[in-house]
Structures are given as structure tokens and as C-alpha cells.
Amino acid sequence: MRERKAAAVRERVREFALELPGAYEDFPWNECVIKVNRKIFVFLFLGHLVAGQGDSPPTVTVKLAHPEAHAHALSAPGAVPTGYGLGRAGWVTVPLGEPGAPDAGLLCDWVEESYRTVAPKRLVARLDAERTAPPGA
């Protein structure tokens, strides 16, 4: 059951990320990442690459520049600063499907913050314009 829930949350986060202006999917290391302007803004690992954790759950990794969001993400069950030195730059890895894990809505908020941190200003402006446009405009 937890595995199905984790897979559903991961898919919702993936779909949301791909809806952002200029976003596209790539598969370095045979794992899913979402990029904008050739820069990764979300890692969607299936879990087996998390060092030292064996059969670990799927994870979402995002870059959170705002201290409050960063602290909130790190308070999630099992969340850790991302390895390979990325944690020092604000990247956080959050396991999915565990009791108390963030829901898809919160993860999508974090994905958007990560996107805004990495994306070119013109694409962030396009996202803002899309968000404020009246329906049907």
C-alpha cells in the first residue's frame, strides 16, 4: 500500500514539474530528473541510489532557497540534506510513502520553489503571468 501511495505521489509531482514553463524530463543515471534550461530542479529517484539505505523508498529532491521552506522540508520523516555536497547549496531529499511524509500538494510547492531558484528570470515571469491570467485568457 505504501509503495502504491509513494508511486502516486511521485507521479503527481512529476506531472506538476513538467507543466512548468520550459521544463523537460531527462534520465541521467537511469533515474528521472526534471530540468529547465539544462539545469536540474527536481530529482525523482526510485530509492535504490540512496547510499547506505539499502531498499530505500522513492525520494523527491528539491533546492529550497527560503530558510523556512528548507527547515520545513528537513522536518519531514527521513528527510536529509542531499549528498554529494548538494545539501550545502540548499538541496533536500525527502522520502515518499512513509508515515507523516509530505503530501503531493506540499511537494509541488517545494518543486515550484526549486524551479524558481533554478529557472531563468524570463521563464519565472512567464509562470507568474500564467498564474495571474484570468481563466480563458
DSSP file (Angstrom, degrees, kcal/mol; ACC not computed):
  #  RESIDUE AA STRUCTURE BP1 BP2  ACC     N-H-->O    O-->H-N    N-H-->O    O-->H-N    TCO  KAPPA ALPHA  PHI   PSI    X-CA   Y-CA   Z-CA
    1    1 A M     >        0   0    0      0, 0.0     4,-2.4     0, 0.0     5,-0.2   0.000 360.0 360.0 360.0 -47.8    0.0    0.0    0.0
    2    2 A R  H  >  +     0   0    0      1,-0.2     4,-2.9     2,-0.2     5,-0.2   0.886 360.0  54.1 -61.1 -37.7    2.7    2.5    0.9
    3    3 A E  H  > S+     0   0    0      2,-0.2     4,-2.3     1,-0.2    -1,-0.2   0.899 109.0  47.6 -64.1 -40.3    4.6    1.7   -2.3
    4    4 A R  H  > S+     0   0    0      2,-0.2     4,-2.3     1,-0.2    -1,-0.2   0.908 112.8  48.9 -66.5 -40.9    1.5    2.5   -4.4
    5    5 A K  H  X S+     0   0    0     -4,-2.4     4,-2.6     2,-0.2     5,-0.2   0.928 111.5  49.4 -63.6 -44.5    0.9    5.7   -2.5
    6    6 A A  H  X S+     0   0    0     -4,-2.9     4,-2.6     1,-0.2    -2,-0.2   0.906 111.3  49.8 -60.5 -42.0    4.6    6.7   -2.9
    7    7 A A  H  X S+     0   0    0     -4,-2.3     4,-2.2     2,-0.2    -1,-0.2   0.891 111.1  49.1 -64.7 -39.3    4.4    6.0   -6.7
    8    8 A A  H  X S+     0   0    0     -4,-2.3     4,-2.2     2,-0.2    -2,-0.2   0.910 112.7  46.9 -67.2 -41.9    1.2    8.0   -7.0
    9    9 A V  H  X S+     0   0    0     -4,-2.6     4,-2.5     2,-0.2     5,-0.2   0.933 112.0  50.9 -64.3 -45.5    2.7   11.0   -5.1
   10   10 A R  H  X S+     0   0    0     -4,-2.6     4,-2.5     1,-0.2    -2,-0.2   0.910 110.9  48.8 -58.3 -43.5    5.9   10.7   -7.2
   11   11 A E  H  X S+     0   0    0     -4,-2.2     4,-2.7     2,-0.2    -1,-0.2   0.894 110.2  50.7 -66.3 -39.8    3.8   10.7  -10.4
   12   12 A R  H  X S+     0   0    0     -4,-2.2     4,-2.4     2,-0.2    -2,-0.2   0.919 111.9  47.6 -63.1 -43.5    1.8   13.8   -9.3
   13   13 A V  H  X S+     0   0    0     -4,-2.5     4,-2.6     2,-0.2    -2,-0.2   0.914 112.0  50.6 -63.3 -43.2    5.0   15.7   -8.5
   14   14 A R  H  X S+     0   0    0     -4,-2.5     4,-2.2    -5,-0.2    -2,-0.2   0.940 111.0  47.8 -59.5 -49.1    6.5   14.6  -11.9
   15   15 A E  H  X S+     0   0    0     -4,-2.7     4,-0.8     1,-0.2    -2,-0.2   0.914 112.4  49.4 -60.1 -43.8    3.4   15.8  -13.8
   16   16 A F  H >X S+     0   0    0     -4,-2.4     3,-1.1     1,-0.2     4,-0.5   0.942 110.4  50.1 -60.4 -48.3    3.3   19.1  -11.9
   17   17 A A  H >< S+     0   0    0     -4,-2.6     3,-1.2     1,-0.3    -1,-0.2   0.881 107.7  53.6 -59.9 -39.1    7.0   19.8  -12.6
   18   18 A L  H 3< S+     0   0    0     -4,-2.2    -1,-0.3     1,-0.2    -2,-0.2   0.661  99.8  63.1 -72.8 -14.6    6.6   19.1  -16.3
   19   19 A E  H << S+     0   0    0     -3,-1.1    -1,-0.2    -4,-0.8    -2,-0.2   0.623  81.5 101.8 -80.5 -13.8    3.8   21.6  -16.5
   20   20 A L  S X< S-     0   0    0     -3,-1.2     3,-2.2    -4,-0.5   103,-0.0  -0.444  92.3 -84.8 -73.6 145.1    6.2   24.5  -15.6
   21   21 A P  T 3  S+     0   0    0      0, 0.0    -1,-0.1     0, 0.0   106,-0.1  -0.221 110.2   0.8 -54.8 127.5    7.4   26.7  -18.5
   22   22 A G  T 3  S+     0   0    0      1,-0.2    15,-0.5    -4,-0.1     2,-0.2   0.471  94.4 144.9  78.0   2.6   10.4   25.2  -20.3
   23   23 A A  E <   +A   36   0A   0     -3,-2.2     2,-0.3    13,-0.1    -1,-0.2  -0.469  19.9 170.7 -77.5 144.5   10.5   22.0  -18.1
   24   24 A Y  E     -A   35   0A   0     11,-2.1    11,-3.2    -2,-0.2     2,-0.3  -0.985  30.2-111.6-150.3 158.6   11.5   18.7  -19.5
   25   25 A E  E     +A   34   0A   0     -2,-0.3     2,-0.3     9,-0.2     9,-0.2  -0.666  31.4 175.8 -94.2 143.8   12.4   15.2  -18.4
   26   26 A D  E     -A   33   0A   0      7,-2.5     7,-2.4    -2,-0.3    -2,-0.0  -0.935  22.1-145.7-140.8 163.7   15.8   13.7  -18.6
   27   27 A F    >   +     0   0    0     -2,-0.3     3,-1.3     5,-0.2     5,-0.2  -0.383  27.0 162.3-133.8  57.1   17.3   10.3  -17.3
   28   28 A P  G >  S+     0   0    0      0, 0.0     3,-2.1     0, 0.0    -2,-0.1  -0.478  80.2  15.8 -68.6 151.2   20.9   10.6  -16.2
   29   29 A W  G 3  S-     0   0    0      1,-0.3     3,-0.1    -2,-0.1    -2,-0.0   0.705 129.8 -78.0  58.9  19.5   22.0    7.7  -14.1
   30   30 A N  G <  S+     0   0    0     -3,-1.3     2,-0.3     1,-0.2    -1,-0.3   0.778 108.5 113.0  58.2  28.9   18.8    5.9  -15.4
   31   31 A E  S <  S-     0   0    0     -3,-2.1     2,-0.4    14,-0.1    -1,-0.2  -0.908  73.6-100.7-126.5 155.4   16.7    8.0  -13.0
   32   32 A C  E     + B   0  44A   0     12,-0.7    12,-2.9    -2,-0.3     2,-0.3  -0.617  41.8 167.0 -81.9 129.0   14.2   10.7  -13.6
   33   33 A V  E     -AB  26  43A   0     -7,-2.4    -7,-2.5    -2,-0.4     2,-0.5  -0.959  26.3-139.6-130.0 154.0   15.2   14.3  -13.2
   34   34 A I  E     -AB  25  42A   0      8,-2.6     7,-2.8    -2,-0.3     8,-1.4  -0.966  26.3-173.0-115.1 132.1   13.2   17.4  -14.4
   35   35 A K  E     -AB  24  40A   0    -11,-3.2   -11,-2.1    -2,-0.5     2,-0.3  -0.811  20.0-164.7-122.9 159.8   15.3   20.2  -15.9
   36   36 A V  E >  S-AB  23  39A   0      3,-2.4     3,-1.9    -2,-0.3   -13,-0.1  -0.970  84.9  -3.6-139.6 131.5   14.8   23.8  -17.1
   37   37 A N  T 3  S-     0   0    0    -15,-0.5     3,-0.1    -2,-0.3   -14,-0.1   0.878 131.6 -57.7  54.0  40.2   17.5   25.5  -19.2
   38   38 A R  T 3  S+     0   0    0      1,-0.2     2,-0.4   -14,-0.0    -1,-0.3   0.565 115.9 114.7  68.1  12.5   19.7   22.4  -18.9
   39   39 A K  E <   -B   36   0A   0     -3,-1.9    -3,-2.4    79,-0.0     2,-0.2  -0.942  67.4-123.4-115.9 134.1   19.6   22.7  -15.0
   40   40 A I  E     +B   35   0A   0     -2,-0.4    -5,-0.3    -5,-0.2     3,-0.1  -0.518  31.6 168.8 -71.9 134.7   18.0   20.1  -12.7
   41   41 A F  E     +     0   0A   0     -7,-2.8    22,-0.6     1,-0.3     2,-0.3   0.467  69.3  25.8-121.2  -9.5   15.4   21.5  -10.4
   42   42 A V  E     -BC  34  62A   0     -8,-1.4    -8,-2.6    20,-0.1     2,-0.4  -0.932  59.6-157.1-153.7 133.3   13.9   18.2   -9.1
   43   43 A F  E     -BC  33  61A   0     18,-2.1    18,-2.3    -2,-0.3     2,-0.3  -0.899   5.1-169.5-101.7 134.6   15.3   14.6   -8.8
   44   44 A L  E     +B   32   0A   0    -12,-2.9   -12,-0.7    -2,-0.4    16,-0.2  -0.629  18.2 178.4-123.0  71.4   12.7   11.8   -8.7
   45   45 A F        -     0   0    0     14,-0.5    14,-2.6    -2,-0.3   -14,-0.1  -0.452  34.1-137.0 -79.3 147.0   14.8    8.9   -7.7
   46   46 A L        -     0   0    0     12,-0.2    -1,-0.1    -2,-0.1    14,-0.1   0.591  50.7-107.9 -78.6 -11.1   13.2    5.5   -7.1
   47   47 A G  S >  S+     0   0    0     12,-0.1     3,-1.7    11,-0.1     9,-0.4   0.025  94.6 100.8 116.4 -28.6   15.3    5.0   -4.0
   48   48 A H  T 3  S+     0   0    0      1,-0.3     6,-0.1     7,-0.1     5,-0.1   0.654  79.0  61.2 -71.0 -11.7   18.0    2.4   -4.8
   49   49 A L  T 3  S+     0   0    0      2,-0.1     2,-0.9     4,-0.1    -1,-0.3   0.483  71.4 111.9 -89.9  -2.0   20.6    5.2   -5.2
   50   50 A V  S X  S-     0   0    0     -3,-1.7     3,-1.7     4,-0.2     4,-0.3  -0.615  76.1-122.1 -75.9 109.2   20.3    6.5   -1.7
   51   51 A A  T 3  S+     0   0    0     -2,-0.9    -2,-0.1     1,-0.3    -1,-0.1  -0.179  83.3   3.9 -58.9 136.1   23.7    5.4   -0.2
   52   52 A G  T 3  S+     0   0    0      1,-0.1    -1,-0.3     2,-0.0    -2,-0.0   0.482 105.5  94.1  75.6   3.2   23.7    3.2    2.8
   53   53 A Q    <   -     0   0    0     -3,-1.7    -2,-0.1     1,-0.3    -1,-0.1   0.405  64.9-162.3-109.6   2.3   20.0    2.7    3.0
   54   54 A G  S    S+     0   0    0     -4,-0.3     2,-2.1     1,-0.2    -1,-0.3  -0.319  75.5  17.4  58.1-124.4   19.6   -0.5    1.0
   55   55 A D  S    S+     0   0    0     -2,-0.1    -1,-0.2    -7,-0.0    -7,-0.1  -0.517  91.4 171.4 -80.8  74.6   16.0   -0.9   -0.1
   56   56 A S        -     0   0    0     -2,-2.1     3,-0.1    -9,-0.4    -2,-0.1  -0.441  32.9-102.8 -88.5 160.1   15.0    2.7    0.4
   57   57 A P        -     0   0    0      0, 0.0    -1,-0.1     0, 0.0    -7,-0.1  -0.240  47.7 -80.8 -74.2 166.3   11.8    4.4   -0.6
   58   58 A P        -     0   0    0      0, 0.0    38,-2.8     0, 0.0     2,-0.3  -0.315  54.1-155.4 -59.4 152.4   11.4    6.7   -3.7
   59   59 A T  E     - D   0  95A   0    -14,-2.6   -14,-0.5    36,-0.2     2,-0.4  -0.931  18.9-147.4-133.1 156.7   12.5   10.2   -3.0
   60   60 A V  E     - D   0  94A   0     34,-2.3    34,-3.0    -2,-0.3     2,-0.5  -0.992  18.0-165.2-117.9 131.1   12.0   13.7   -4.2
   61   61 A T  E     +CD  43  93A   0    -18,-2.3   -18,-2.1    -2,-0.4     2,-0.3  -0.980  14.2 168.2-121.6 127.4   14.9   16.1   -4.1
   62   62 A V  E     -CD  42  92A   0     30,-2.0    30,-2.7    -2,-0.5     2,-0.6  -0.918  36.1-119.0-135.5 158.5   14.5   19.9   -4.4
   63   63 A K  E     - D   0  91A   0    -22,-0.6     2,-0.6    -2,-0.3    28,-0.2  -0.899  29.6-171.1-100.5 117.4   16.5   23.0   -4.0
   64   64 A L        +     0   0    0     26,-2.5    50,-0.1    -2,-0.6     6,-0.1  -0.917  13.6 175.3-116.3 108.8   14.9   25.2   -1.3
   65   65 A A        +     0   0    0     -2,-0.6    -1,-0.1    48,-0.1    26,-0.0   0.796  58.9  85.8 -82.0 -30.7   16.4   28.7   -1.0
   66   66 A H  S  > S-     0   0    0      1,-0.1     4,-2.6    24,-0.1     5,-0.2  -0.603  75.7-140.2 -76.6 125.9   14.0   30.1    1.5
   67   67 A P  H  > S+     0   0    0      0, 0.0     4,-2.5     0, 0.0     5,-0.2   0.837  99.5  52.8 -56.1 -36.3   15.1   29.2    5.1
   68   68 A E  H  > S+     0   0    0      2,-0.2     4,-2.5     1,-0.2     5,-0.2   0.939 112.3  43.6 -66.8 -45.7   11.6   28.4    6.3
   69   69 A A  H  > S+     0   0    0      2,-0.2     4,-2.7     1,-0.2     5,-0.2   0.900 113.9  52.2 -64.8 -40.7   10.8   26.0    3.4
   70   70 A H  H  X S+     0   0    0     -4,-2.6     4,-2.2     2,-0.2    -2,-0.2   0.937 112.1  44.7 -61.1 -47.9   14.2   24.4    3.8
   71   71 A A  H  X S+     0   0    0     -4,-2.5     4,-1.0    -5,-0.2    -2,-0.2   0.897 112.7  52.3 -63.8 -40.6   13.7   23.8    7.5
   72   72 A H  H >< S+     0   0    0     -4,-2.5     3,-0.7     1,-0.2     4,-0.4   0.927 109.6  48.7 -61.8 -44.9   10.2   22.6    6.9
   73   73 A A  H >< S+     0   0    0     -4,-2.7     3,-1.6     1,-0.2    -1,-0.2   0.907 108.7  53.3 -62.4 -41.6   11.4   20.0    4.3
   74   74 A L  H 3< S+     0   0    0     -4,-2.2    -1,-0.2     1,-0.3    -2,-0.2   0.701 100.2  63.1 -68.2 -17.5   14.1   18.8    6.7
   75   75 A S  T << S+     0   0    0     -4,-1.0    -1,-0.3    -3,-0.7    -2,-0.2   0.565  80.0 106.7 -82.7  -7.5   11.5   18.2    9.4
   76   76 A A  S X  S-     0   0    0     -3,-1.6     3,-2.1    -4,-0.4    25,-0.1  -0.408  91.5 -84.5 -68.4 147.3    9.8   15.6    7.2
   77   77 A P  T 3  S-     0   0    0      0, 0.0    21,-0.2     0, 0.0    -1,-0.1  -0.324 112.5  -0.3 -56.4 123.0   10.3   12.0    8.3
   78   78 A G  T 3  S+     0   0    0      1,-0.2    -3,-0.1    -4,-0.1    15,-0.1   0.400  92.5 148.1  80.8  -2.7   13.6   10.7    6.9
   79   79 A A    <   +     0   0    0     -3,-2.1    -1,-0.2    -6,-0.2    15,-0.2  -0.376  20.2 175.7 -68.0 143.7   14.4   13.9    5.1
   80   80 A V  E     -E   93   0A   0     13,-2.1    13,-2.9    -2,-0.1     2,-0.2  -0.975  40.8 -90.6-142.9 154.2   18.1   14.7    4.8
   81   81 A P  E     -E   92   0A   0      0, 0.0    11,-0.3     0, 0.0     6,-0.2  -0.500  62.9 -98.1 -60.4 137.7   20.4   17.3    3.2
   82   82 A T      > -     0   0    0      9,-1.9     5,-2.3    -2,-0.2     6,-0.2  -0.298  41.0-121.0 -65.0 142.5   21.2   15.9   -0.2
   83   83 A G  T > 5S+     0   0    0      3,-0.2     3,-1.8     1,-0.2     4,-0.2   0.090  85.3  58.1 -71.2-173.3   24.5   14.1   -0.6
   84   84 A Y  T 3 5S-     0   0    0      1,-0.3    -1,-0.2     2,-0.1    -2,-0.1   0.750 129.9 -65.3  59.0  28.3   27.4   14.8   -2.8
   85   85 A G  T > 5S+     0   0    0     -3,-0.2     3,-0.6    -4,-0.1     4,-0.4   0.386 112.3 113.6  80.9  -4.4   27.7   18.3   -1.4
   86   86 A L  G X > +     0   0    0     -3,-1.8     5,-1.7     1,-0.2     3,-1.6   0.827  64.5  67.9 -69.8 -29.9   24.3   19.4   -2.7
   87   87 A G  G > <S+     0   0    0     -5,-2.3     3,-1.6     1,-0.3    -1,-0.2   0.842  92.3  59.9 -58.2 -34.0   22.9   19.8    0.8
   88   88 A R  G < 5S+     0   0    0     -3,-0.6    -1,-0.3     1,-0.3    -2,-0.2   0.740 103.0  53.3 -66.0 -21.3   25.2   22.7    1.4
   89   89 A A  G < 5S-     0   0    0     -3,-1.6    -1,-0.3    -4,-0.4    -2,-0.2   0.269 131.2 -90.4 -97.4  10.2   23.6   24.5   -1.5
   90   90 A G  T < 5S+     0   0    0     -3,-1.6   -26,-2.5     1,-0.3     2,-0.3   0.496  76.7 145.6  99.5   3.7   20.0   24.0   -0.1
   91   91 A W  E   < -D   63   0A   0     -5,-1.7    -9,-1.9   -28,-0.2     2,-0.4  -0.590  25.9-169.8 -79.1 136.5   19.1   20.7   -1.7
   92   92 A V  E     -DE  62  81A   0    -30,-2.7   -30,-2.0    -2,-0.3     2,-0.5  -0.988  13.4-148.8-128.7 135.2   16.9   18.4    0.4
   93   93 A T  E     -DE  61  80A   0    -13,-2.9   -13,-2.1    -2,-0.4   -32,-0.2  -0.923  15.8-170.1-106.2 124.2   16.0   14.8   -0.2
   94   94 A V  E     -D   60   0A   0    -34,-3.0   -34,-2.3    -2,-0.5   -15,-0.1  -0.958  16.2-135.5-118.7 119.9   12.5   13.7    1.1
   95   95 A P  E     -D   59   0A   0      0, 0.0     2,-0.3     0, 0.0   -36,-0.2  -0.442  21.6-139.4 -71.3 148.8   11.4   10.1    1.1
   96   96 A L  S    S+     0   0    0    -38,-2.8   -90,-0.2     1,-0.1   -89,-0.1  -0.734  71.8  26.4-106.4 155.6    7.9    9.3   -0.1
   97   97 A G  S    S+     0   0    0     -2,-0.3    -1,-0.1     1,-0.3   -91,-0.1   0.410  82.5 125.9  81.5  -2.2    5.3    6.9    1.2
   98   98 A E  S >  S-     0   0    0     -3,-0.2     3,-2.4   -21,-0.2    -1,-0.3  -0.562  76.4 -84.4 -85.2 153.7    6.5    6.9    4.9
   99   99 A P  T 3  S+     0   0    0      0, 0.0    -1,-0.1     0, 0.0   -97,-0.0  -0.364 119.6  15.7 -55.3 130.1    4.0    7.7    7.7
  100  100 A G  T 3  S+     0   0    0      1,-0.3     3,-0.1   -24,-0.1    -2,-0.0   0.475  90.1 150.6  82.7   2.8    3.9   11.5    8.0
  101  101 A A    <   -     0   0    0     -3,-2.4    -1,-0.3   -25,-0.1    -5,-0.1  -0.336  56.9 -91.0 -64.9 149.3    5.6   12.1    4.6
  102  102 A P        -     0   0    0      0, 0.0    -5,-0.3     0, 0.0    -1,-0.1  -0.269  43.8-118.1 -59.7 146.4    4.6   15.4    2.9
  103  103 A D     >  -     0   0    0     -3,-0.1     4,-2.3     1,-0.1     5,-0.2  -0.308  30.0 -98.1 -80.4 171.1    1.6   15.1    0.5
  104  104 A A  H  > S+     0   0    0      1,-0.2     4,-2.6     2,-0.2     5,-0.2   0.852 120.4  58.1 -59.8 -37.0    1.8   15.8   -3.2
  105  105 A G  H  > S+     0   0    0      2,-0.2     4,-1.8     1,-0.2    -1,-0.2   0.930 109.3  42.9 -61.4 -46.4    0.5   19.4   -2.8
  106  106 A L  H  > S+     0   0    0      2,-0.2     4,-2.1     1,-0.2    -1,-0.2   0.913 113.5  52.2 -66.5 -42.4    3.3   20.4   -0.4
  107  107 A L  H  X S+     0   0    0     -4,-2.3     4,-2.5     1,-0.2    -2,-0.2   0.892 107.5  52.8 -60.8 -38.7    5.9   18.7   -2.5
  108  108 A C  H  X S+     0   0    0     -4,-2.6     4,-2.4     2,-0.2    -1,-0.2   0.876 106.1  53.7 -64.5 -37.1    4.6   20.5   -5.6
  109  109 A D  H  X S+     0   0    0     -4,-1.8     4,-2.1     2,-0.2    -1,-0.2   0.928 110.9  46.3 -60.0 -44.0    5.0   23.8   -3.7
  110  110 A W  H  X S+     0   0    0     -4,-2.1     4,-2.5     2,-0.2    -2,-0.2   0.875 109.8  53.9 -67.1 -37.3    8.6   22.9   -3.0
  111  111 A V  H  X S+     0   0    0     -4,-2.5     4,-2.7     2,-0.2    -1,-0.2   0.911 108.1  50.6 -62.1 -41.8    9.1   21.8   -6.6
  112  112 A E  H  X S+     0   0    0     -4,-2.4     4,-2.7     2,-0.2    -2,-0.2   0.914 109.9  49.4 -64.1 -41.0    7.9   25.3   -7.7
  113  113 A E  H  X S+     0   0    0     -4,-2.1     4,-1.7     2,-0.2    -2,-0.2   0.925 111.4  49.4 -62.1 -42.4   10.3   27.0   -5.3
  114  114 A S  H  X S+     0   0    0     -4,-2.5     4,-1.6     2,-0.2    -2,-0.2   0.917 111.0  50.2 -61.2 -43.5   13.1   24.8   -6.7
  115  115 A Y  H  X S+     0   0    0     -4,-2.7     4,-3.5     1,-0.2     3,-0.4   0.938 109.2  50.8 -58.0 -49.1   12.1   25.8  -10.2
  116  116 A R  H  < S+     0   0    0     -4,-2.7    -1,-0.2     1,-0.2    -2,-0.2   0.809 109.7  51.8 -61.8 -29.8   12.0   29.5   -9.4
  117  117 A T  H  < S+     0   0    0     -4,-1.7    -1,-0.2   -54,-0.2    -2,-0.2   0.839 122.3  28.9 -73.0 -33.9   15.5   29.2   -7.9
  118  118 A V  H  < S+     0   0    0     -4,-1.6    -2,-0.2    -3,-0.4    -3,-0.2   0.779  99.5  91.7-100.1 -33.1   17.0   27.5  -11.0
  119  119 A A  S  < S-     0   0    0     -4,-3.5   -82,-0.1    -5,-0.2   -97,-0.1  -0.239  83.5 -97.9 -70.8 152.2   14.9   28.8  -13.9
  120  120 A P    >>  -     0   0    0      0, 0.0     4,-1.9     0, 0.0     3,-0.9  -0.345  36.1-112.7 -62.6 150.3   15.8   31.8  -16.0
  121  121 A K  H 3> S+     0   0    0      1,-0.3     4,-2.6     2,-0.2     5,-0.2   0.833 115.1  60.0 -56.8 -35.4   14.0   35.0  -15.0
  122  122 A R  H 3> S+     0   0    0      1,-0.2     4,-1.7     2,-0.2    -1,-0.3   0.869 107.2  45.6 -64.0 -35.2   12.1   35.1  -18.2
  123  123 A L  H <> S+     0   0    0     -3,-0.9     4,-2.3     2,-0.2    -1,-0.2   0.851 111.1  51.7 -76.4 -34.0   10.5   31.7  -17.5
  124  124 A V  H  X S+     0   0    0     -4,-1.9     4,-2.5     2,-0.2    -2,-0.2   0.909 110.0  50.4 -65.1 -40.8    9.7   32.6  -13.9
  125  125 A A  H  X S+     0   0    0     -4,-2.6     4,-2.3     2,-0.2    -2,-0.2   0.888 109.2  51.6 -63.3 -38.6    8.0   35.8  -15.3
  126  126 A R  H  X S+     0   0    0     -4,-1.7     4,-2.4     2,-0.2    -2,-0.2   0.909 109.2  50.1 -64.0 -41.8    6.1   33.6  -17.7
  127  127 A L  H  X S+     0   0    0     -4,-2.3     4,-2.1     2,-0.2    -2,-0.2   0.930 110.8  49.1 -61.3 -45.6    5.0   31.3  -14.9
  128  128 A D  H  X S+     0   0    0     -4,-2.5     4,-1.5     1,-0.2    -2,-0.2   0.899 110.8  50.4 -61.4 -40.7    3.8   34.3  -12.9
  129  129 A A  H  X S+     0   0    0     -4,-2.3     4,-1.2     1,-0.2    -1,-0.2   0.899 110.3  49.9 -64.8 -40.2    1.9   35.7  -15.9
  130  130 A E  H  < S+     0   0    0     -4,-2.4    -1,-0.2     1,-0.2    -2,-0.2   0.868 110.4  50.9 -64.5 -36.0    0.2   32.3  -16.4
  131  131 A R  H  < S+     0   0    0     -4,-2.1    -1,-0.2     1,-0.2    -2,-0.2   0.788 115.3  40.8 -73.9 -27.6   -0.8   32.2  -12.7
  132  132 A T  H  < S+     0   0    0     -4,-1.5    -1,-0.2    -5,-0.2    -2,-0.2   0.546  88.1 109.1 -98.9  -7.9   -2.3   35.6  -12.7
  133  133 A A  S  < S-     0   0    0     -4,-1.2     3,-0.1    -5,-0.1     4,-0.0  -0.450  76.7-111.4 -68.5 138.4   -4.1   35.4  -16.1
  134  134 A P    >   -     0   0    0      0, 0.0     3,-2.0     0, 0.0    -1,-0.1  -0.365  47.6 -82.3 -65.5 151.0   -7.9   35.2  -15.9
  135  135 A P  T 3  S+     0   0    0      0, 0.0     0, 0.0     0, 0.0     0, 0.0  -0.255 116.9  18.0 -55.6 137.4   -9.4   31.9  -16.9
  136  136 A G  T 3         0   0    0     -3,-0.1    -3,-0.0     1,-0.1     0, 0.0   0.469 360.0 360.0  81.3   2.0   -9.8   31.6  -20.7
  137  137 A A    <         0   0    0     -3,-2.0    -1,-0.1    -4,-0.0    -4,-0.0   0.480 360.0 360.0 -82.4 360.0   -7.4   34.5  -21.4
